[in-house]
């Protein structure tokens, strides 16, 4: 999540000190700069779960011992990981790491994930295809929990009603999502005053589209949302990620989700 005027050195922009202070108000964080888009997304998602003792910077290296993945599984399905059935201090002991990998496979099978290609050594060996496949399934399981029984149509209807900016979006494949203007307007109506409109542009160029996407995620972070998507996901209109951005929205905005964080509003007592 980034603010539209805060770039890393690669963008070649100079931000004056006064503008830096304005940017800081958007609660910016430059995360997951290396790796493929999928690797960065999965790393951000794991970090977004706010698991005690878990914050990774290198996806493959920091999950080799199996402990992080076991904690992720337990975060998705509380109580799934049972003490005594895994190695709590595997260190660099290959046999202990493999034992944890085996337990990961066992739990995934119990939870109905596709385990045909999984093996106990996939984490220890940092096998990209198998590791990414595993994490995608875990992320998908978490996503299904967030969405619950709601359909895409229901989420689109809520987003259009809340954003109140005709004609709205048709679905989460709608090309206009790439400008981020719809999502920014949605958050502005959810929390009036959260958007600094001087940082929002018309998205007429690729650079402006990128700036808006980064600021869009900055606003979500400022609202306290967990962010496991990247600005590229909005720019390229990745359907599942855009859907996640507005998923689990309840009637009358009693429960609204932004990229994984549930903002629960207390129901009024009758």
KALINMO-V379932 format. One record per residue. RES is the residue in one small letter. BURIAL is b if it has 16 or more other ideal C-beta (glycine too) atoms within 10 Angstrom, else e. D_LAST is the distance of its C-alpha to the last C-alpha in Angstrom with 2 decimals. Layout:
{{RES,BURIAL,D_LAST} {RES,BURIAL,D_LAST}}
This chain:
{{x,b,39.47} {x,b,41.64} {x,b,41.71} {x,b,43.81} {x,b,46.50} {x,b,46.81} {x,b,49.20} {x,e,51.32} {x,e,55.06} {x,e,55.64} {x,e,54.24} {x,e,56.81} {x,e,54.55} {x,e,54.99} {x,e,51.96} {x,e,52.71} {x,e,51.39} {x,e,49.17} {x,e,47.64} {x,e,47.16} {x,e,44.90} {x,b,42.78} {x,b,42.71} {x,e,41.64} {x,e,38.45} {x,b,37.46} {x,e,37.66} {x,b,40.39} {x,e,41.71} {x,e,44.75} {x,e,44.39} {x,b,46.26} {x,e,49.27} {x,e,51.47} {x,e,51.43} {x,e,50.57} {x,e,47.41} {x,e,46.07} {x,b,47.03} {x,b,45.36} {x,b,42.14} {x,b,42.04} {x,b,42.92} {x,b,40.13} {x,b,37.65} {x,b,38.73} {x,b,38.46} {x,b,34.99} {x,b,33.67} {x,e,34.05} {x,e,35.71} {x,e,37.15} {x,e,40.89} {x,b,40.94} {x,e,42.02} {x,b,44.87} {x,e,47.34} {x,e,49.73} {x,b,48.10} {x,b,50.89} {x,e,52.42} {x,e,49.30} {x,b,48.08} {x,b,51.48} {x,b,50.80} {x,b,47.74} {x,b,45.47} {x,b,43.47} {x,b,42.86} {x,b,41.86} {x,b,39.30} {x,b,38.00} {x,b,37.76} {x,e,35.88} {x,b,33.44} {x,b,32.72} {x,b,32.71} {x,e,31.90} {x,e,34.28} {x,e,36.70} {x,b,39.48} {x,e,40.91} {x,e,42.93} {x,e,46.56} {x,e,46.74} {x,b,47.56} {x,b,49.81} {x,e,48.00} {x,e,51.10} {x,b,53.06} {x,e,54.71} {x,e,57.39} {x,e,58.26} {x,e,58.39} {x,e,58.03} {x,b,54.83} {x,b,53.42} {x,b,54.37} {x,b,52.67} {x,b,49.41} {x,b,50.03} {x,b,50.52} {x,b,47.23} {x,b,45.50} {x,b,47.07} {x,e,46.04} {x,b,42.36} {x,b,42.33} {x,e,43.83} {x,e,41.27} {x,e,38.47} {x,e,40.13} {x,b,41.70} {x,e,45.13} {x,b,47.61} {x,e,50.88} {x,e,52.28} {x,b,50.77} {x,e,53.09} {x,b,52.93} {x,e,55.16} {x,b,53.21} {x,b,51.52} {x,b,54.66} {x,e,56.79} {x,e,54.32} {x,b,54.69} {x,e,52.94} {x,e,52.34} {x,b,50.93} {x,b,48.90} {x,b,47.30} {x,b,46.67} {x,b,44.93} {x,b,42.74} {x,e,41.84} {x,b,40.64} {x,b,38.54} {x,b,37.10} {x,e,36.41} {x,b,34.62} {x,b,32.43} {x,b,31.87} {x,e,30.83} {x,e,28.21} {x,b,26.86} {x,b,26.88} {x,e,25.39} {x,e,25.27} {x,b,25.16} {x,e,28.24} {x,e,30.27} {x,e,29.58} {x,e,25.80} {x,b,26.45} {x,b,29.00} {x,e,26.70} {x,b,24.02} {x,b,26.87} {x,b,28.40} {x,e,25.26} {x,b,24.57} {x,b,28.26} {x,e,28.60} {x,e,32.36} {x,e,33.99} {x,e,35.48} {x,e,33.52} {x,b,34.66} {x,e,35.59} {x,e,35.06} {x,b,35.63} {x,e,39.35} {x,e,39.30} {x,e,42.27} {x,e,40.54} {x,b,38.48} {x,b,41.72} {x,b,41.62} {x,b,38.28} {x,b,37.40} {x,b,34.52} {x,b,33.00} {x,b,33.65} {x,b,31.97} {x,b,28.94} {x,b,28.59} {x,b,29.31} {x,e,26.31} {x,b,24.08} {x,e,25.29} {x,e,27.18} {x,e,30.39} {x,e,30.85} {x,b,33.80} {x,b,37.19} {x,e,38.48} {x,e,42.02} {x,b,42.03} {x,b,41.11} {x,b,44.00} {x,e,44.64} {x,b,45.58} {x,e,48.87} {x,e,50.86} {x,e,50.40} {x,e,50.33} {x,b,47.53} {x,b,45.54} {x,b,45.98} {x,b,44.99} {x,b,41.76} {x,b,40.88} {x,b,41.50} {x,b,39.49} {x,b,36.61} {x,b,36.48} {x,b,36.93} {x,b,33.77} {x,b,31.82} {x,b,33.32} {x,b,32.51} {x,b,28.83} {x,e,29.22} {x,b,29.57} {x,b,31.81} {x,b,34.73} {x,b,37.01} {x,b,38.36} {x,b,41.30} {x,b,41.96} {x,e,44.41} {x,b,41.64} {x,b,40.12} {x,b,43.56} {x,e,44.63} {x,b,41.30} {x,b,40.92} {x,e,38.42} {x,e,36.74} {x,b,36.41} {x,b,35.00} {x,b,32.44} {x,b,31.55} {x,b,31.09} {x,b,28.06} {x,b,26.89} {x,b,23.56} {x,b,21.61} {x,b,18.11} {x,e,16.31} {x,e,15.18} {x,e,17.25} {x,e,14.81} {x,e,18.02} {x,b,21.42} {x,b,24.79} {x,b,28.04} {x,b,31.00} {x,b,29.48} {x,b,26.99} {x,e,23.31} {x,b,21.30} {x,e,17.82} {x,e,15.03} {x,e,12.06} {x,e,8.83} {x,e,6.26} {x,e,3.76} {x,e,0.00}}
